[in-house]
Amino acid sequence: MEYITRDLESVLTKRLFADKVIVLFGPRQTGKMTLLGRLLDDQKQKGVKSIRMTGDNPDHRALVQDASPERLRTIMGNSRI
């Protein structure tokens, strides 16, 4: 399947390292993880470490549910994204 470049891609790329949380939400099966996957893969090629998590994965949800800022920093480790 051919990837459709989205206008949002350039906006997200510009804001990746603004020291803010980016929340991307929308209906299921609309390309959110595909979009994020492309962005993270592009950053990985530049040497940026990242963590990929999804709210659909119960283990991921359990990991961050009610997590303190310290716990979230531990989960992120030395990842930038």
C-alpha positions in Angstrom: 0.0 0.0 0.0 1.3 3.5 -0.9 1.9 5.9 2.0 0.0 9.1 1.8 2.0 12.1 3.1 0.0 14.1 5.5 0.2 17.9 6.1 0.5 17.1 9.9 3.8 15.4 9.3 5.8 18.6 8.9 4.1 20.2 11.9 4.9 17.3 14.1 8.5 17.2 12.9 9.0 20.8 13.8 7.6 20.3 17.3 9.3 17.0 18.2 12.0 18.6 20.4 10.0 21.4 21.9 10.1 19.8 25.4 6.4 19.3 25.3 4.2 16.2 25.1 2.5 15.6 21.7 -0.7 13.7 21.9 -2.0 12.4 18.6 -5.5 10.9 18.9 -8.3 10.0 16.5 -10.4 7.1 15.4 -8.9 3.6 15.1 -7.2 2.5 11.9 -6.7 6.0 10.5 -2.9 6.0 10.2 -1.8 7.5 13.5 0.8 4.8 14.2 1.9 4.7 10.6 2.5 8.5 10.7 4.4 8.2 14.0 6.3 5.2 12.7 7.6 7.2 9.8 8.6 10.1 12.0 10.4 7.9 14.5 12.1 6.0 11.7 13.3 9.3 10.2 14.7 10.3 13.6 16.3 6.9 14.2 18.3 7.4 11.0 19.6 10.6 12.5 20.6 8.7 15.7 17.7 9.8 17.9 16.5 7.1 20.3 12.8 6.7 20.8 10.1 4.6 22.4 7.0 3.5 20.5 3.9 2.9 22.6 0.2 2.6 21.8 -2.9 2.9 23.9 -4.2 -0.3 22.2 -1.5 -2.4 23.9 -2.7 -3.3 27.5 0.9 -3.7 28.7 1.7 -0.1 27.5 -1.4 1.3 29.2 -0.5 -0.5 32.4 3.0 0.8 32.2 2.0 4.5 32.2 -1.3 4.4 34.0 -1.0 6.6 37.1 2.7 6.9 36.6 4.5 9.7 38.4 6.9 12.0 36.4 9.8 10.1 37.9 8.4 6.8 36.7 7.8 8.3 33.2 11.4 9.5 33.1 12.6 5.9 34.1 10.4 4.4 31.3 11.8 6.9 28.8 15.4 6.3 29.8 17.8 8.0 27.4 15.2 8.2 24.6 14.5 11.6 23.2 11.1 10.7 21.8 
